[in-house]
Amino acid sequence: MSRKGRKALVAAAVAAATALGATVIAVTASQAGAAQDQSAPGARALSPQQRATELDRAGAEATAAAKDLGLGAKEKLVVKDVVVDNNGARHVRYDRTYDKLPVVGGDLVVHRASDGRITAVDRASSETITVPSVTPTIASTKAAALAPALTAENKDGAAKPELVVYAVNRKPILAYRTTVEGGGAEVVVTDAASGVLLDRYEKRHKATGNGYHVGTVDISTSSASGGYTLTDTTRGNTRVLDGNGGSETNPAARATTFTDADNVWGTGQLSNRQTIAVDAYYGLAKTWDFYKNAYGRNGIRNNGQGHTMYVHIGSGLLNAFYDDSCFCMVFGDGSSTNQNTPLTQIDVVGHEMTHGVTAATANLNYSGESGGLNESASDIFGTMVEFSAANPNDPADYYIGEKLRMPSGYFRRMDNPAADGNSLGCWRSTAGQVDVHYSSGIGNRWFYLASEGTGNKTIGGLAHSGGTCNSTTFAGIGRDKAAAVFYRALSTYMTSTTNYAGARTATLQAAADLYGTNSQERYLVSVAWAAVSVGTALPAPGTTTTRPTTTTTTSPTGPTTTTTVPPTGNAITNGGFESGQTGWSETAVVTNSTQQTPRSGSYYAWLLGNGRAASEAISQQVRVPSTGAPALRFWLKVTTQETGTTAYDVLRVQVNGTTAVTYSNANAGTTYVQRAVDLSAYRGQTVTIRFSGVEDAYLATNFLLDDVTLG
């Protein structure tokens, strides 16, 4: 029998009790700070020396920051990156270790005002990082032996295990992170006690594509003995090498330096090996310049250090990827599928280099919704590089790889992702189960709509359709502004586990930073997210909203209480559950079953009511408003078969893993009652709100949740 079927049977026998009045519970947070500086910051360009100084400063603050954030004695923060705003505010990105082991999903961003105060924290995980022991039950040699069979494509190459604490969307667990080579590289994460598979993903970020010739272009080379090489000293000594058909797993093995006596490179024909090297070299320079000119970013890792690109890799290789372990990019020469056309189109080069930028910033996991966002980020900025390059041989558009000579005529479309028959154009609850190259369509379509708005257009000579998932029409804010919003969100607010709901939160904060909280730009960013089924649109600037009002309720069983009614606007995505599980993670408890009743609409969240030992939860990452007296409000109805006041079955309301309030079978009543949790201590922070229920092995208790708001 299904879980909901069992609930339906026990629901009829549930006894009623009296309703309880609404209450407000205050929550404290040790890291809560004053409201963030409201001036529009914008990131400051740092020289390599300035960046090194800021990294040293952040490293010196790491121990105190860990203490301020309440981290355990075995947890250490390791500085990874820092963004300094024009107003002096700093955003420091830390990785985390536990007992000297890397914590996967333990990264966080500490936001400091110009005076050094911590004003907000963005965490990849809200869980307390701790494991019973860092001694694995399974030896690393056994983990290495088991890993190849657990890969998605049964890779058979060498396996290299690393012991880690794994905390991606789950309670932390000791695990092995094993890289398996062979036909690429795949990472397999397994439980270090049982060997059970926890996650797997490709290590190298792939993009199949079609190279093309950029025409006669100016490039910057370096002199060498007897001639010149494709080494760009103006861009961190980036270079392009000839892979000479070497393997994907070791592209450097056969690599040789391209040299030329007269400094005139290539012939425009594929028969000349230099021709494709020119395409890659030019695309690299244009990508470097785009990041430098648009955001002050000095190379992939923002330290002025260039990377290596390998062309002519493999035989019949229809693939291109970025590999962070070798700090390199690899491009194949294509296959018969795409008429043996090398994969060096401008947007493909920009796409792959952006994987490096993502690895150096948010480091979005390459699986689930965060993996789709990772791919989308590369498509977004690969497209921006194409527009920035303004190369007459490749008119810019929102098609990815339109010169790839693939059977479809393109690889992906940002304006209409579903046109390829695989990609998602609207968010759905199973988006995290879709291949990351296809779930990227959600972010791609958001970017197109935020940039161009709705309606049909011809861009770069190609037809573009600006349809939406909710039949709305609106204007865009322009691609430069939309990209600036996404870049700030990626580099300043997103973490390794950010999903699409979290991306909406991060981009709204980024838009507020750049253009103002009440700006048209921020409003249209929210409208574009709503158009791809991620959250709802904010009130339009200038819209008159209802100010908070106060009502008094007299409880039949308790004292008179005062309830504040929230103003128009809600930071919670799908708080009324009318879009099903949209915006909510964990257990699938949203239903329109007639066995119970919603407070409003047709849908509600039905937790527990099983009549047996069970645990269920729903959660959502959300940014708490930085002003006013923000509170989480929700309507709760509790019915139970239990008797008496002993709490046998409980529902905990948690903020960042800390329990704010607990309800139980003792709170049973006949109607929905509005509850509230004061979140003033979390102003301006991104937090995870979680409703977590636990039922014992005997009588059933139903916790019915509806109309959740945060304002």
C-alpha positions in Angstrom: 0.0 0.0 0.0 1.3 3.5 -0.8 2.1 5.9 2.0 -0.8 8.2 1.0 -3.1 5.2 0.8 -2.2 4.3 4.4 -2.8 7.9 5.4 -6.2 7.9 3.9 -7.2 4.8 6.0 -6.0 6.3 9.3 -7.3 9.8 8.6 -10.9 8.8 9.1 -10.1 7.7 12.7 -8.2 10.8 13.7 -9.7 12.5 16.8 -10.1 16.2 17.1 -9.0 18.6 19.9 -9.3 22.3 20.5 -7.6 24.9 18.3 -4.7 26.9 19.6 -4.1 30.6 19.0 -1.4 32.0 16.8 1.9 32.6 18.5 5.2 34.2 17.5 8.5 32.6 18.5 11.8 34.5 18.4 14.9 32.9 16.9 18.4 34.0 17.7 21.5 33.6 15.5 25.1 34.1 16.6 26.1 35.4 13.2 23.2 37.8 12.8 24.5 41.3 12.0 23.1 44.7 11.2 21.3 45.3 8.0 23.5 45.3 4.9 24.8 48.5 3.4 22.0 49.6 1.0 24.3 51.4 -1.5 24.8 49.6 -4.8 28.2 48.1 -4.4 29.5 46.6 -7.6 32.7 44.5 -7.5 36.1 46.3 -7.5 38.8 45.2 -9.9 41.8 43.9 -8.0 45.4 43.7 -9.2 47.1 40.3 -8.5 48.9 41.9 -5.5 45.7 43.4 -4.1 43.9 40.1 -4.5 46.8 38.3 -2.7 46.5 40.8 0.1 42.8 40.3 0.4 43.2 36.5 0.4 45.8 36.8 3.2 43.4 39.0 5.2 40.5 36.6 4.7 42.7 33.7 5.7 43.8 35.5 8.9 40.1 36.0 9.7 39.1 32.4 9.1 39.5 31.1 12.7 37.5 34.0 14.2 34.9 33.6 11.4 34.5 29.9 12.2 33.9 30.7 15.8 31.5 33.5 15.0 29.5 31.1 12.8 29.4 28.5 15.5 31.5 25.9 13.8 32.9 23.0 15.7 36.4 22.6 17.0 37.3 20.1 14.2 36.0 22.4 11.4 38.4 24.8 9.6 37.7 27.4 7.0 40.0 27.6 4.0 39.8 30.8 2.0 39.1 30.2 -1.7 38.2 33.6 -3.2 37.2 37.1 -2.2 35.2 39.8 -3.9 35.6 43.4 -2.8 32.9 46.0 -3.6 33.4 49.6 -4.4 31.9 50.5 -1.0 34.4 48.4 0.9 32.1 45.5 1.6 33.8 42.1 1.2 32.4 38.7 0.2 34.8 35.9 1.2 34.3 32.4 -0.2 35.5 29.6 2.1 35.9 25.9 1.6 35.6 23.8 4.8 37.5 20.9 6.3 36.5 18.6 9.1 39.3 16.9 11.0 41.5 17.8 8.1 39.2 16.1 5.5 37.6 18.2 2.8 33.8 18.8 3.3 32.0 18.4 0.1 29.0 20.7 0.3 30.5 22.6 3.2 31.5 25.8 1.4 30.1 29.1 2.4 30.3 32.8 1.7 30.8 35.3 4.5 29.6 38.8 3.7 31.3 41.6 5.6 30.5 45.4 5.7 33.3 47.8 5.2 34.0 47.9 8.9 34.5 44.2 9.1 31.1 43.2 10.6 29.6 40.0 9.3 26.3 41.0 7.8 25.2 37.7 6.2 26.3 34.2 5.4 25.4 31.9 2.5 25.9 28.2 3.2 25.9 25.3 0.9 24.6 23.1 3.7 22.5 24.1 6.8 23.5 20.8 8.5 25.9 20.7 11.5 29.1 19.2 10.1 30.1 16.2 12.2 30.6 12.5 11.7 31.1 9.8 14.4 34.6 8.9 13.1 37.0 9.8 10.3 38.2 6.2 10.1 36.6 4.4 7.2 35.2 0.9 7.4 36.0 0.2 3.8 39.7 0.5 2.8 40.6 2.9 0.0 41.8 0.0 -2.2 38.4 -1.6 -2.0 36.7 1.8 -2.8 39.0 2.0 -5.8 38.1 -1.5 -6.9 34.3 -0.9 -6.6 34.1 2.5 -8.2 34.4 1.7 -11.9 31.3 -0.5 -11.8 29.3 2.4 -10.2 30.1 4.9 -13.0 27.3 5.8 -15.4 29.2 4.6 -18.4 31.1 1.7 -16.8 34.5 3.3 -17.1 37.3 0.9 -16.7 40.3 3.2 -16.1 42.4 3.9 -13.0 40.4 4.9 -9.9 41.8 7.4 -7.3 39.8 7.6 -4.0 39.9 10.5 -1.6 38.4 10.4 1.9 35.9 13.3 2.4 33.0 14.3 4.5 30.0 14.4 2.1 27.3 17.0 3.0 25.5 17.7 -0.3 21.8 18.0 0.5 22.0 15.4 3.3 23.2 14.8 6.8 27.1 14.7 6.7 28.6 11.2 6.1 32.1 9.9 5.8 32.6 9.0 2.1 35.1 8.3 -0.6 35.2 10.7 -3.6 36.8 8.6 -6.4 37.8 9.8 -9.8 37.6 7.0 -12.4 39.4 7.5 -15.7 38.7 5.9 -19.0 36.9 7.6 -21.9 36.8 10.8 -19.9 36.7 11.1 -16.1 33.8 10.4 -13.7 33.6 11.1 -10.0 31.9 8.5 -7.9 31.0 9.3 -4.2 30.4 6.3 -2.0 29.6 5.7 1.7 32.9 4.9 3.4 31.1 2.4 5.7 28.8 0.6 3.3 30.1 1.3 -0.2 26.6 2.6 -1.2 26.6 5.0 -4.1 25.8 8.6 -2.9 26.5 10.6 -6.1 28.3 10.5 -9.4 29.1 13.1 -12.0 31.4 13.9 -14.9 34.5 15.6 -13.8 35.2 17.2 -17.1 32.5 19.6 -18.3 31.6 18.5 -21.8 30.2 20.4 -24.8 29.9 18.7 -28.2 30.4 21.2 -30.9 31.3 22.2 -34.4 34.4 24.3 -35.0 34.4 27.0 -37.6 36.9 29.6 -38.9 36.8 33.1 -37.4 38.4 34.6 -40.6 41.3 36.9 -40.6 41.8 38.2 -37.1 44.5 39.9 -35.0 46.1 37.7 -32.3 48.9 38.3 -29.8 51.8 35.8 -30.0 55.2 35.5 -28.4 58.6 35.3 -29.9 60.7 32.2 -29.6 64.0 30.8 -31.0 63.6 30.9 -34.7 60.0 32.2 -34.8 56.8 32.6 -32.7 54.5 30.5 -30.5 50.8 30.7 -29.6 51.5 32.1 -26.1 49.7 35.2 -25.0 51.8 37.1 -22.4 49.1 39.8 -22.2 46.6 37.3 -20.9 48.5 35.4 -18.2 50.7 33.3 -20.6 47.7 31.4 -21.9 48.7 29.1 -24.7 47.4 26.6 -27.3 49.2 23.4 -27.9 48.9 20.7 -30.6 47.6 17.5 -28.9 48.7 15.4 -31.8 45.8 12.9 -31.3 46.6 12.3 -27.6 44.1 11.0 -25.2 41.5 12.9 -23.3 42.8 11.6 -20.0 46.3 12.8 -20.6 46.2 15.5 -23.3 49.8 16.7 -22.5 51.4 13.3 -23.3 51.8 14.0 -27.0 51.4 17.7 -26.9 53.8 19.9 -28.9 54.2 23.7 -29.2 52.8 25.4 -32.3 55.6 27.4 -33.9 55.7 29.7 -37.0 58.5 31.5 -38.6 56.6 34.5 -40.2 53.9 35.0 -37.5 51.2 34.4 -40.1 49.1 31.5 -38.7 46.9 29.1 -40.5 45.4 29.1 -44.0 41.7 28.9 -43.3 41.7 25.3 -44.3 41.4 22.3 -42.0 44.3 20.6 -43.8 46.6 23.1 -41.9 46.8 22.2 -38.2 47.3 25.9 -37.2 43.9 26.9 -38.5 42.0 25.4 -35.7 44.6 26.6 -33.2 43.8 30.2 -34.4 40.1 29.6 -33.7 40.8 28.4 -30.2 43.3 31.0 -29.5 41.1 33.8 -30.7 38.1 32.5 -28.7 40.2 32.3 -25.6 41.4 35.9 -25.9 37.8 37.1 -26.5 36.6 35.2 -23.4 39.4 36.5 -21.2 38.7 40.1 -22.4 35.0 39.8 -21.9 35.4 38.8 -18.2 38.1 41.5 -17.7 36.1 44.3 -19.4 32.7 43.4 -18.0 33.5 42.3 -14.4 37.2 43.1 -13.8 38.0 39.4 -13.6 41.6 38.6 -14.4 41.5 35.1 -15.8 39.7 32.0 -14.7 40.9 32.1 -11.1 41.1 35.9 -11.0 44.8 35.9 -10.3 46.1 36.7 -13.7 47.3 33.2 -14.4 46.6 31.8 -17.8 45.7 28.2 -18.7 46.5 25.7 -21.5 44.3 24.7 -24.4 44.9 21.5 -26.3 43.5 21.1 -29.9 43.5 18.0 -32.1 42.9 15.6 -29.2 41.9 12.0 -29.9 40.6 10.5 -33.1 37.0 11.3 -34.2 36.4 13.1 -30.9 33.1 15.0 -30.8 33.8 16.6 -27.5 35.3 19.6 -25.7 35.8 20.1 -22.0 37.4 22.0 -19.2 39.4 20.1 -16.5 40.2 21.9 -13.3 42.8 19.4 -12.2 45.0 20.2 -15.2 43.8 23.8 -15.4 43.3 23.1 -19.1 40.7 23.0 -21.9 40.5 20.2 -24.5 39.0 20.2 -28.0 38.5 17.4 -30.4 38.4 17.5 -34.2 34.8 16.3 -34.4 33.5 13.1 -36.0 31.4 11.9 -38.9 28.3 13.0 -37.0 29.2 16.6 -37.6 31.2 16.2 -40.8 34.5 16.0 -38.9 34.4 19.7 -37.9 36.6 20.7 -35.0 34.9 22.1 -31.8 36.3 25.6 -31.7 33.4 27.9 -32.2 33.5 31.1 -30.1 30.6 30.3 -27.8 32.0 26.8 -27.3 35.4 28.2 -26.2 33.6 30.7 -23.9 31.4 27.9 -22.5 34.4 25.8 -21.6 36.4 28.6 -20.0 33.3 29.6 -18.0 33.3 26.1 -16.4 36.7 27.2 -15.0 35.2 30.4 -13.7 32.4 28.5 -12.1 34.9 26.1 -10.5 36.8 29.0 -9.0 33.6 30.7 -7.6 30.4 28.9 -6.7 31.9 25.5 -7.8 28.4 24.3 -8.6 28.1 20.5 -8.2 27.9 18.8 -11.6 24.8 16.8 -10.7 21.1 17.6 -9.9 19.8 21.1 -10.4 23.1 22.6 -9.5 24.7 20.7 -12.4 22.1 22.2 -14.7 22.9 25.7 -13.4 26.6 24.9 -14.0 25.9 24.1 -17.6 23.6 27.1 -17.9 26.2 29.5 -16.6 28.6 28.3 -19.3 25.9 28.8 -22.0 25.1 32.2 -20.7 28.6 33.5 -20.7 29.6 31.6 -23.9 26.8 33.5 -25.5 27.9 36.8 -24.0 31.4 36.2 -25.4 29.9 35.7 -28.8 28.1 39.0 -28.6 31.1 40.8 -27.2 33.4 39.4 -30.0 31.2 40.8 -32.7 33.0 38.6 -35.3 31.4 39.1 -38.7 31.9 35.4 -39.5 29.7 34.4 -36.6 26.8 36.8 -36.0 25.8 36.6 -32.3 22.6 34.8 -31.3 21.1 32.7 -28.5 21.7 29.4 -30.2 24.6 27.3 -28.8 26.8 25.8 -31.4 24.7 26.8 -34.4 27.9 26.2 -36.5 28.4 22.8 -35.1 27.0 21.1 -38.2 25.0 18.8 -36.0 22.0 17.1 -37.6 19.6 19.4 -35.7 21.4 22.6 -36.9 22.4 23.6 -33.4 23.3 22.1 -30.0 21.0 24.1 -27.7 18.6 27.0 -28.0 18.3 29.4 -25.1 15.1 31.0 -26.3 13.3 27.7 -26.8 15.2 24.9 -25.1 12.5 22.2 -25.6 12.9 22.5 -29.4 15.6 19.9 -29.3 13.2 17.3 -27.8 15.2 16.8 -24.7 15.9 20.1 -22.8 13.6 21.6 -20.2 12.2 25.0 -20.8 10.1 25.1 -17.6 11.1 24.0 -14.1 9.5 20.8 -12.7 10.0 18.8 -9.5 12.0 16.2 -11.4 14.5 18.7 -12.9 17.3 17.4 -10.7 16.9 14.0 -12.2 17.5 15.2 -15.8 20.9 15.2 -17.5 22.6 18.5 -16.7 22.9 19.5 -20.3 19.1 19.3 -20.6 18.1 20.8 -17.2 20.3 23.8 -18.1 17.5 24.8 -20.4 15.6 26.3 -17.4 18.4 28.8 -16.6 19.1 29.4 -20.3 15.5 30.4 -21.0 15.4 32.6 -17.9 18.5 34.4 -19.2 17.0 34.9 -22.7 13.7 36.2 -21.3 15.5 38.5 -18.7 17.6 39.8 -21.6 15.2 40.1 -24.5 11.7 39.7 -23.0 8.8 37.9 -24.8 7.8 37.9 -28.4 9.3 36.6 -31.6 12.6 38.2 -32.9 15.3 37.6 -35.5 18.7 37.8 -33.8 21.9 37.1 -35.7 19.9 36.0 -38.7 18.1 33.3 -36.7 14.5 33.1 -35.5 14.0 33.4 -31.7 10.7 32.8 -29.9 10.1 34.4 -26.5 7.4 32.1 -25.1 6.9 31.5 -21.4 5.5 28.8 -19.1 2.8 31.1 -17.7 1.7 33.0 -20.8 2.9 36.3 -19.6 4.4 39.1 -21.7 7.1 41.5 -20.6 10.1 43.5 -21.8 13.7 42.4 -20.9 16.4 44.4 -19.1 19.0 43.8 -21.8 21.7 41.1 -22.0 24.4 43.1 -20.4 22.4 43.8 -17.2 21.0 40.2 -17.1 24.5 38.8 -17.4 25.8 41.2 -14.7 23.1 40.1 -12.3 23.9 36.4 -13.0 27.7 37.0 -12.6 27.3 38.7 -9.3 25.0 35.9 -8.1 27.5 33.3 -9.2 30.6 34.9 -7.8 29.1 36.3 -4.6 26.0 34.4 -3.4 25.7 30.9 -5.0 27.3 27.9 -3.3 28.1 24.4 -4.6 24.5 23.1 -3.8 22.5 26.1 -5.2 19.4 24.9 -7.0 17.0 26.9 -9.3 15.0 28.3 -6.3 18.4 29.3 -4.8 19.5 30.8 -8.1 16.3 33.0 -8.1 17.1 34.1 -4.5 20.8 34.9 -5.4 19.9 36.8 -8.6 17.3 38.9 -6.8 19.9 39.9 -4.2 22.4 40.6 -7.0 19.9 42.8 -8.8 19.2 44.6 -5.6 22.9 45.2 -5.1 23.5 46.5 -8.6 20.3 48.3 -9.4 18.3 48.8 -6.1 15.8 46.9 -4.2 12.8 48.6 -5.8 14.4 48.7 -9.3 12.7 47.7 -12.5 15.6 45.4 -13.2 15.1 43.4 -10.0 11.4 43.2 -10.7 11.9 41.9 -14.2 14.5 39.4 -13.0 11.7 37.9 -10.8 9.2 38.1 -13.7 11.6 36.1 -15.9 12.0 33.4 -13.2 8.3 33.2 -12.8 8.1 32.7 -16.6 10.1 29.5 -16.4 8.1 28.3 -13.3 10.6 29.2 -10.7 8.9 31.2 -8.0 6.5 34.1 -8.4 7.0 37.6 -9.7 7.7 40.4 -7.1 5.2 43.3 -6.9 6.0 45.9 -9.7 7.9 49.0 -8.6 5.5 51.7 -7.5 2.8 49.2 -6.7 0.9 50.1 -3.6 1.2 47.3 -1.1 -0.8 46.7 2.0 1.1 47.7 5.1 1.3 45.2 7.9 -1.8 45.1 10.1 -2.3 43.7 13.5 -5.3 41.5 14.6 -6.1 40.1 18.0 -7.2 36.5 18.5 -8.5 35.0 21.7 -7.6 31.4 22.1 -10.2 29.1 23.7 -7.4 27.4 25.7 -4.9 30.2 26.2 -4.2 33.9 26.5 -5.1 36.5 23.9 -2.4 36.8 21.3 -1.5 39.4 18.6 -0.9 38.3 15.0 0.8 40.5 12.4 -0.7 40.1 8.9 2.2 40.2 6.4 2.2 42.9 3.6 1.9 42.0 -0.1 5.0 40.1 -1.3 6.4 36.7 -0.2 9.9 35.5 -0.3 8.7 31.9 -0.2 8.4 30.1 -3.5 5.0 28.4 -3.9 4.0 28.9 -0.3 0.4 27.9 -1.1 1.5 24.6 -2.8 -0.8 25.3 -5.7 2.1 24.5 -8.1 2.7 21.1 -6.4 6.2 20.4 -5.1 7.7 23.4 -7.0 10.2 25.2 -4.9 10.2 22.6 -2.1 12.8 19.8 -1.6 12.9 16.5 0.2 9.8 14.3 0.8 7.0 14.5 -1.8 4.2 15.5 0.6 2.3 18.1 -1.4 -1.2 16.8 -2.4 -4.7 17.7 -3.3 -6.2 14.6 -1.7 -9.8 15.0 -0.5 -9.0 12.8 2.6 -7.8 16.1 4.2 -8.6 19.7 3.4 -6.4 22.6 2.4 -6.6 26.0 4.2 -7.1 27.6 0.8 -6.9 26.6 -2.8 -6.7 22.9 -3.7 -3.2 21.8 -2.6 -1.5 21.5 0.8 1.4 19.7 2.4 0.4 16.6 4.4 3.2 15.4 6.6 3.0 12.1 8.5 -0.3 10.4 9.4 1.1 7.0 8.7 0.4 5.2 12.0 3.9 3.7 12.0 7.5 4.9 12.5 8.2 7.5 9.8 10.0 10.7 9.1 9.1 13.3 6.4 10.3 16.8 5.7 10.1 19.7 3.2 12.5 22.5 2.9 13.3 25.6 0.9 16.3 27.9 0.7 15.2 31.5 0.8 16.7 35.0 1.5 15.3 36.8 4.5 14.4 40.4 3.9 17.1 42.8 5.1 14.7 45.4 6.6 11.7 45.5 8.8 10.7 42.6 11.1 10.7 39.6 8.9 8.7 36.6 10.1 7.9 33.1 8.7 4.2 32.6 8.9 2.2 29.5 8.1 -1.1 27.8 8.7 -1.0 24.5 10.5 -3.7 22.0 11.4 -2.9 19.0 13.6 -5.2 16.0 14.0 -4.3 12.8 15.9 -5.2 9.4 17.2 -3.1 10.0 20.2 -4.6 11.0 23.6 -3.2 13.1 26.4 -0.4 15.8 26.3 2.7 13.6 25.8 4.4 14.5 22.6 4.7 11.2 20.7 4.7 12.6 17.1 6.4 15.9 16.4 6.8 18.6 13.7 9.9 20.8 14.0 10.3 24.1 12.3 14.0 24.6 11.6 16.1 27.5 10.4 19.5 26.5 9.1 19.2 23.3 11.0 18.3 25.0 14.3 14.9 24.1 15.7 12.8 27.3 16.2 9.7 25.7 17.5 8.2 22.2 17.9 4.6 21.1 17.5 3.2 17.7 18.4 0.0 15.6 18.7 -0.7 17.7 21.9 -1.4 20.7 19.6 -4.3 18.9 17.8 -7.3 20.9 16.8 -10.2 21.1 14.4 -9.1 24.0 12.3 -6.0 25.6 10.7 -4.2 28.0 13.0 -1.7 30.6 11.8 1.8 30.3 13.4 4.7 32.6 13.1 8.5 32.5 13.7 10.4 35.8 14.1 13.4 35.8 11.7 14.7 39.3 12.6 18.0 37.8 13.6 18.5 36.5 10.1 17.9 39.7 8.2 19.6 39.7 4.8 20.8 36.1 5.1 20.0 33.2 2.9 18.6 30.4 5.1 17.1 27.0 4.7 13.5 26.8 6.1 12.6 23.2 7.0 9.5 21.5 8.3 10.6 18.2 9.7 8.2 15.6 11.0 8.8 12.4 13.0 6.2 9.8 13.9 6.5 6.9 16.3 5.5 3.3 15.7 1.9 3.5 16.9 -1.0 5.9 16.5 -1.1 8.4 13.7 -0.8 12.2 13.7 -1.4 14.4 10.7 0.4 17.7 10.3 -1.3 19.8 7.5 0.6 22.8 6.3 -0.6 25.6 4.0 -0.1 29.3 3.0 3.5 29.7 4.0 4.9 33.2 3.8 8.0 35.1 4.6 7.8 38.9 4.7 
